[in-house]
Amino acid sequence: MVDLITPAQRLSALPPYVFARLDELKARAREQGLDLIDLGMGNPDGSAPQPVIEAAIAALKNPANHGYPPFEGTANFRRAITNWYHRRYDVELDPDSEALPLLGSKEGLAHLALAYVNPGDLILVPSPAYPVHFRGPLIAGGEIHSLVLKRENDWLIDLGAIPDQVAQRAKILYFNYPSNPTTATAPREFFEEIVAFARRYSILLVHDLCYAELAFDGYQPTSLLEIPGAKDIGVEFHTLSKTYNMAGWRVGFVVGNSRIIQGLRTLKTNLDYGIFAALQTAAEAALQLPDVYLQDVQNRYRRRRDFMIEGLAELGWQIPKSKATMYLWVPCPVGVSSTDFALDVLQQTGVVLTPGNAFGIGGEGYVRISLIAECDRLGEALNRLKQANIRYQAETMVKV
């Protein structure tokens, strides 16, 4: 009888989740005794900063933190979020209505789709993109219109190429700069253009800013909310996962338009009780860390970026220096799919890369390398590629 119980149709609309498949392959490789160097998921190495850990321990000892937290998050954490935004971007926000803590930004991005997407609504999503940007709307029954990004356009959305009839139907546009997975950055002028575009067509803008603090060489990313009029039609998501090594803590937030945030809050009150209050206290401590901490994080990823780009150059890859994020976006040899290339590298070397098609059709032909290991371990990964004779050539991959 169990065989007669079928999943909801929304599950069949989802493409296979490549990260889950990679986990299966990694487990099998470990069973075979292979020493994996996992540069797949964007899972920062190391622990959260010591002041954050100490704040969490102290908060755990407070019995008042062990009950249900407020649905909208604690007042102190919301205030820490808006103070941080003012300090970083000179953006004024109301902590009572324009900031909402989340169980990580992924949760909030997916639930925003459930709160605002009706079956058949047209949603504009770049490709490649962070998977929840298109999977959330798909789960909600939305129709995805992929905005395929191109290297020759610096992986920026070509707003002029969106047909007028598509723009008129569109309800939401998701976007993400600095970008996961392409590492692309967008100038302030682009943000001004996308706000004007969204206002012209009455489109809700959803900007994912979770890599803004991982910026290098003097580059300062733009917040959507810095742009006049953006708050009228947009929200911005952020997370503590990357900047503060708190991926497993599941703490993020959304800021921006109060009515949009209220819709998401209403949905969430029916689905969860929010973040454990002790973790919110720890998150406050993270957002209040001095800028020297941020500089240390930026220097760490910059060193890894430079080290890996130099090593890949010896194997034939010419990768431009990314201005932000914790990734490299690396082309596959011509004629080799991203899945085949990633699997081949895994089987031959034990180095885990993420195939670009995990991020949508626009990611085919690339793999993403996460800079989540120190340079000695990255050097070992490069040595394994060299020993397996895996190199980049214009026509094919050379391998023993």
C-alpha positions as CSV (number, residue, x, y, z in Angstrom):
1,M,0.0,0.0,0.0
2,V,2.9,2.4,0.7
3,D,3.8,2.3,-3.0
4,L,0.5,4.0,-3.8
5,I,1.4,7.0,-1.7
6,T,3.1,9.4,-4.1
7,P,4.9,12.7,-3.3
8,A,3.4,16.0,-4.2
9,Q,3.8,17.1,-7.8
10,R,6.0,20.0,-6.6
11,L,8.8,17.6,-5.9
12,S,8.8,16.2,-9.4
13,A,9.3,19.7,-10.7
14,L,12.6,20.0,-8.9
15,P,15.8,19.1,-10.8
16,P,18.1,16.7,-9.0
17,Y,20.0,18.4,-6.2
18,V,23.7,18.0,-7.2
19,F,25.0,18.6,-3.7
20,A,23.1,15.6,-2.4
21,R,24.5,13.5,-5.2
22,L,28.0,14.7,-4.4
23,D,27.5,13.8,-0.8
24,E,26.7,10.2,-1.8
25,L,29.8,10.0,-4.0
26,K,32.0,11.5,-1.2
27,A,30.7,9.0,1.3
28,R,31.5,6.1,-1.1
29,A,35.0,7.5,-1.7
30,R,35.6,7.7,2.0
31,E,34.5,4.1,2.4
32,Q,37.1,3.2,-0.1
33,G,39.7,4.9,2.0
34,L,40.2,7.9,-0.3
35,D,41.6,11.1,1.4
36,L,39.1,13.7,0.1
37,I,39.9,17.4,-0.3
38,D,36.4,18.8,-0.3
39,L,36.3,22.1,-2.2
40,G,32.7,21.6,-3.1
41,M,30.2,23.3,-0.8
42,G,30.7,26.8,0.4
43,N,31.3,25.5,4.0
44,P,33.9,27.8,5.7
45,D,36.7,26.1,7.6
46,G,37.4,26.8,11.2
47,S,35.2,27.9,14.0
48,A,33.3,31.1,14.7
49,P,35.2,34.0,16.3
50,Q,36.0,33.5,20.0
51,P,33.9,36.4,21.2
52,V,30.9,34.9,19.4
53,I,31.5,31.5,21.1
54,E,31.8,33.1,24.5
55,A,28.6,35.1,24.0
56,A,26.8,31.9,23.0
57,I,28.1,30.1,26.1
58,A,27.0,32.9,28.4
59,A,23.6,33.1,26.7
60,L,23.2,29.3,27.1
61,K,23.6,29.7,30.8
62,N,20.7,32.2,31.0
63,P,17.4,30.3,31.7
64,A,15.4,33.1,30.0
65,N,16.9,32.1,26.6
66,H,15.6,28.5,26.7
67,G,11.9,29.3,25.9
68,Y,10.4,30.1,22.6
69,P,11.9,33.2,21.1
70,P,9.8,36.0,19.7
71,F,8.5,35.2,16.2
72,E,10.1,38.4,14.8
73,G,13.4,37.8,16.6
74,T,14.7,39.5,19.7
75,A,14.6,43.3,19.7
76,N,18.4,43.4,20.5
77,F,19.3,41.3,17.5
78,R,17.1,43.3,15.1
79,R,18.7,46.4,16.4
80,A,22.2,44.9,15.9
81,I,21.2,44.1,12.3
82,T,20.0,47.7,11.6
83,N,23.0,49.2,13.3
84,W,25.4,47.0,11.3
85,Y,23.6,48.1,8.1
86,H,24.0,51.7,9.0
87,R,27.7,51.2,9.8
88,R,28.5,49.2,6.7
89,Y,26.3,50.9,4.1
90,D,24.9,54.1,5.7
91,V,21.4,52.7,5.2
92,E,18.7,53.6,7.8
93,L,16.3,50.8,8.7
94,D,13.6,50.5,11.3
95,P,14.5,47.5,13.5
96,D,10.8,47.0,14.3
97,S,9.5,46.6,10.8
98,E,12.4,46.5,8.2
99,A,14.5,43.7,9.6
100,L,13.7,40.0,10.2
101,P,16.0,37.3,11.6
102,L,16.0,34.0,9.6
103,L,17.1,30.4,10.1
104,G,19.9,31.1,7.6
105,S,19.3,33.1,4.4
106,K,18.4,29.9,2.4
107,E,15.4,29.3,4.6
108,G,14.2,32.9,4.2
109,L,14.8,32.9,0.4
110,A,12.7,29.7,0.0
111,H,9.9,30.9,2.3
112,L,9.7,34.3,0.6
113,A,8.7,32.4,-2.6
114,L,6.0,30.5,-0.6
115,A,4.8,33.8,0.7
116,Y,4.6,35.6,-2.6
117,V,4.5,33.2,-5.5
118,N,1.2,31.8,-6.8
119,P,1.1,28.8,-9.2
120,G,1.9,30.2,-12.7
121,D,3.5,33.4,-11.6
122,L,6.5,34.3,-13.7
123,I,9.8,34.6,-11.8
124,L,13.0,36.0,-13.3
125,V,16.1,34.2,-12.1
126,P,19.7,34.5,-13.4
127,S,21.4,31.3,-14.6
128,P,23.7,30.3,-13.1
129,A,22.4,31.1,-9.6
130,Y,22.4,29.9,-6.1
131,P,20.0,27.0,-6.3
132,V,17.4,28.2,-3.8
133,H,16.8,31.3,-6.1
134,F,15.0,29.0,-8.6
135,R,14.1,26.0,-6.4
136,G,12.1,28.1,-4.0
137,P,9.8,29.5,-6.7
138,L,9.6,26.1,-8.3
139,I,8.4,24.6,-5.0
140,A,5.8,27.4,-4.8
141,G,4.5,26.5,-8.3
142,G,6.1,29.5,-10.1
143,E,7.2,29.5,-13.7
144,I,10.9,30.3,-14.1
145,H,12.2,32.5,-16.8
146,S,16.0,32.0,-16.8
147,L,18.2,35.0,-17.5
148,V,21.2,33.2,-18.9
149,L,24.4,35.0,-17.9
150,K,27.4,35.2,-20.2
151,R,31.1,35.6,-19.6
152,E,31.4,38.2,-22.3
153,N,29.0,40.4,-20.3
154,D,31.0,39.9,-17.1
155,W,28.2,37.6,-15.8
156,L,25.9,40.6,-15.4
157,I,22.1,40.4,-16.1
158,D,21.3,42.0,-19.5
159,L,18.2,43.8,-18.5
160,G,17.8,45.1,-22.1
161,A,17.5,41.6,-23.4
162,I,14.4,40.8,-21.3
163,P,11.4,40.9,-23.7
164,D,8.8,43.5,-22.7
165,Q,6.0,40.9,-22.6
166,V,8.2,38.8,-20.1
167,A,8.9,41.9,-17.9
168,Q,5.2,42.8,-17.9
169,R,4.3,39.3,-16.6
170,A,7.2,39.0,-14.1
171,K,6.4,39.2,-10.4
172,I,9.8,38.7,-8.8
173,L,13.4,39.1,-9.9
174,Y,16.1,37.3,-7.8
175,F,19.7,38.4,-8.2
176,N,23.0,38.1,-6.3
177,Y,26.1,40.3,-6.5
178,P,28.8,39.5,-5.5
179,S,27.7,36.3,-7.2
180,N,27.6,32.7,-6.2
181,P,28.8,30.9,-8.2
182,T,30.4,33.2,-10.9
183,T,32.2,35.5,-8.4
184,A,30.9,38.4,-10.6
185,T,30.5,41.9,-9.1
186,A,28.2,44.6,-10.2
187,P,28.9,48.4,-10.3
188,R,26.6,50.8,-8.6
189,E,25.2,51.8,-12.0
190,F,23.8,48.3,-12.5
191,F,21.9,48.5,-9.2
192,E,20.5,51.8,-10.2
193,E,19.4,50.3,-13.6
194,I,17.8,47.2,-12.0
195,V,15.8,49.4,-9.5
196,A,14.5,51.5,-12.3
197,F,13.6,48.4,-14.3
198,A,11.8,46.9,-11.3
199,R,9.9,50.1,-10.6
200,R,8.9,50.4,-14.2
201,Y,7.4,46.9,-14.3
202,S,6.3,46.7,-10.7
203,I,8.6,43.7,-10.0
204,L,9.7,42.7,-6.5
205,L,13.5,42.7,-6.3
206,V,15.1,40.0,-4.1
207,H,18.8,40.6,-3.6
208,D,21.1,38.1,-2.0
209,L,24.1,39.9,-0.5
210,C,25.7,37.1,1.5
211,Y,29.2,37.6,0.1
212,A,29.5,41.3,0.4
213,E,32.0,41.3,3.3
214,L,34.3,38.9,1.4
215,A,35.7,41.5,-0.9
216,F,39.3,42.2,-1.9
217,D,41.8,44.7,-3.3
218,G,39.8,47.7,-2.1
219,Y,36.5,46.7,-3.8
220,Q,33.4,47.8,-1.8
221,P,30.2,45.9,-2.9
222,T,27.0,47.8,-3.2
223,S,23.9,47.1,-1.1
224,L,20.6,47.3,-3.0
225,L,19.2,49.4,-0.3
226,E,21.8,52.2,-0.9
227,I,19.9,53.0,-4.1
228,P,17.1,55.6,-3.8
229,G,13.7,54.0,-4.3
230,A,15.0,50.4,-3.8
231,K,13.2,50.0,-0.5
232,D,9.9,50.7,-2.2
233,I,10.1,47.4,-4.2
234,G,12.9,45.3,-2.7
235,V,14.4,43.3,0.1
236,E,18.0,42.1,0.7
237,F,19.1,38.9,2.3
238,H,22.2,38.3,4.3
239,T,23.8,35.6,6.4
240,L,26.4,35.1,9.1
241,S,27.4,31.8,7.6
242,K,30.3,33.0,5.5
243,T,31.7,36.1,7.1
244,Y,31.6,34.8,10.6
245,N,32.2,31.0,10.0
246,M,28.7,30.3,11.4
247,A,27.3,28.1,8.6
248,G,26.1,25.5,11.1
249,W,24.5,28.0,13.4
250,R,21.8,28.9,10.8
251,V,21.5,32.6,11.4
252,G,20.6,35.1,8.7
253,F,18.3,38.0,8.1
254,V,16.3,40.0,5.6
255,V,16.0,43.8,5.5
256,G,14.1,46.2,3.3
257,N,10.5,46.8,2.4
258,S,8.3,46.4,5.6
259,R,5.2,45.1,3.8
260,I,7.2,42.4,2.0
261,I,8.9,41.4,5.2
262,Q,5.6,41.3,7.0
263,G,4.3,38.8,4.5
264,L,7.4,36.6,5.0
265,R,6.9,36.9,8.8
266,T,3.3,35.9,8.6
267,L,4.3,32.7,6.7
268,K,7.1,31.9,9.1
269,T,4.8,32.2,12.2
270,N,2.9,29.2,10.7
271,L,6.1,27.2,10.0
272,D,8.7,27.8,12.7
273,Y,9.5,29.6,16.0
274,G,12.6,31.5,14.8
275,I,16.2,31.3,16.0
276,F,17.1,30.0,19.4
277,A,17.5,33.1,21.5
278,A,21.0,32.2,22.7
279,L,22.2,32.1,19.1
280,Q,20.7,35.5,18.5
281,T,22.7,36.9,21.3
282,A,25.8,35.3,19.8
283,A,24.9,36.8,16.4
284,E,24.7,40.2,18.0
285,A,28.3,39.8,19.2
286,A,29.3,38.8,15.6
287,L,27.8,41.9,14.1
288,Q,29.5,44.1,16.7
289,L,33.0,42.7,16.0
290,P,35.6,45.4,15.1
291,D,36.6,45.9,11.5
292,V,40.0,44.3,12.1
293,Y,38.2,40.9,12.3
294,L,36.7,41.5,8.8
295,Q,40.1,42.5,7.4
296,D,41.6,39.2,8.7
297,V,38.8,37.2,7.0
298,Q,39.3,39.2,3.7
299,N,43.1,38.7,3.8
300,R,42.6,34.9,4.4
301,Y,40.4,34.4,1.3
302,R,42.6,36.8,-0.8
303,R,45.7,34.7,-0.1
304,R,43.9,31.5,-1.0
305,R,42.5,33.1,-4.1
306,D,45.9,34.2,-5.3
307,F,47.5,30.9,-4.4
308,M,44.9,28.9,-6.3
309,I,44.9,31.1,-9.4
310,E,48.7,30.9,-9.6
311,G,48.6,27.1,-9.2
312,L,45.8,26.7,-11.8
313,A,47.8,28.8,-14.3
314,E,50.6,26.2,-14.2
315,L,47.9,23.7,-15.3
316,G,46.7,25.8,-18.2
317,W,43.9,27.8,-16.6
318,Q,43.9,31.6,-16.8
319,I,41.4,32.7,-14.2
320,P,40.8,36.4,-13.6
321,K,41.2,37.6,-10.1
322,S,37.8,37.7,-8.4
323,K,36.9,40.9,-6.5
324,A,34.8,39.1,-3.9
325,T,33.3,35.8,-2.6
326,M,35.1,32.6,-1.4
327,Y,35.0,30.9,-4.8
328,L,36.7,30.5,-8.2
329,W,34.6,29.9,-11.3
330,V,36.7,27.7,-13.5
331,P,35.9,26.6,-17.1
332,C,35.8,23.0,-18.0
333,P,37.9,21.8,-21.0
334,V,35.9,22.2,-24.2
335,G,33.7,19.2,-24.9
336,V,33.6,18.0,-21.3
337,S,30.5,18.5,-19.3
338,S,30.7,20.0,-15.8
339,T,29.4,16.8,-14.3
340,D,31.8,14.6,-16.1
341,F,34.7,16.8,-15.3
342,A,33.9,17.1,-11.6
343,L,33.3,13.3,-11.3
344,D,36.5,12.6,-13.2
345,V,38.5,14.8,-10.9
346,L,36.9,13.3,-7.8
347,Q,37.6,9.7,-9.0
348,Q,41.2,10.3,-10.0
349,T,42.3,12.7,-7.3
350,G,39.9,12.8,-4.4
351,V,39.4,16.5,-4.9
352,V,35.8,17.6,-4.8
353,L,34.6,20.4,-7.1
354,T,31.0,21.5,-7.7
355,P,29.7,21.1,-11.3
356,G,28.4,24.3,-12.7
357,N,25.1,22.8,-13.8
358,A,24.2,22.5,-10.2
359,F,23.5,26.2,-10.5
360,G,21.2,26.0,-13.6
361,I,21.7,25.6,-17.3
362,G,23.8,28.8,-17.5
363,G,26.5,27.1,-15.3
364,E,27.2,24.3,-17.8
365,G,30.8,24.2,-18.8
366,Y,32.2,25.4,-15.5
367,V,33.0,24.1,-12.1
368,R,33.1,26.0,-8.8
369,I,36.1,25.8,-6.5
370,S,35.5,26.8,-2.8
371,L,38.5,28.3,-1.1
372,I,37.6,26.6,2.2
373,A,41.0,25.1,3.0
374,E,44.4,26.6,3.9
375,C,47.0,27.0,1.2
376,D,48.9,23.8,2.2
377,R,45.8,21.7,1.6
378,L,45.0,23.7,-1.6
379,G,48.6,23.0,-2.7
380,E,47.9,19.3,-2.2
381,A,44.8,19.5,-4.4
382,L,46.9,21.2,-7.1
383,N,49.6,18.5,-6.8
384,R,47.0,15.8,-7.2
385,L,45.6,17.4,-10.4
386,K,49.2,17.7,-11.7
387,Q,50.0,14.1,-10.9
388,A,46.8,12.9,-12.6
389,N,47.8,15.1,-15.6
390,I,44.5,17.0,-15.4
391,R,45.1,20.2,-17.3
392,Y,43.1,22.8,-19.2
393,Q,43.4,22.9,-23.0
394,A,41.3,24.6,-25.6
395,E,40.0,21.4,-27.0
396,T,40.1,18.6,-24.5
397,M,41.3,17.6,-21.0
398,V,44.6,15.8,-20.9
399,K,44.7,12.9,-18.5
400,V,46.7,9.7,-18.0
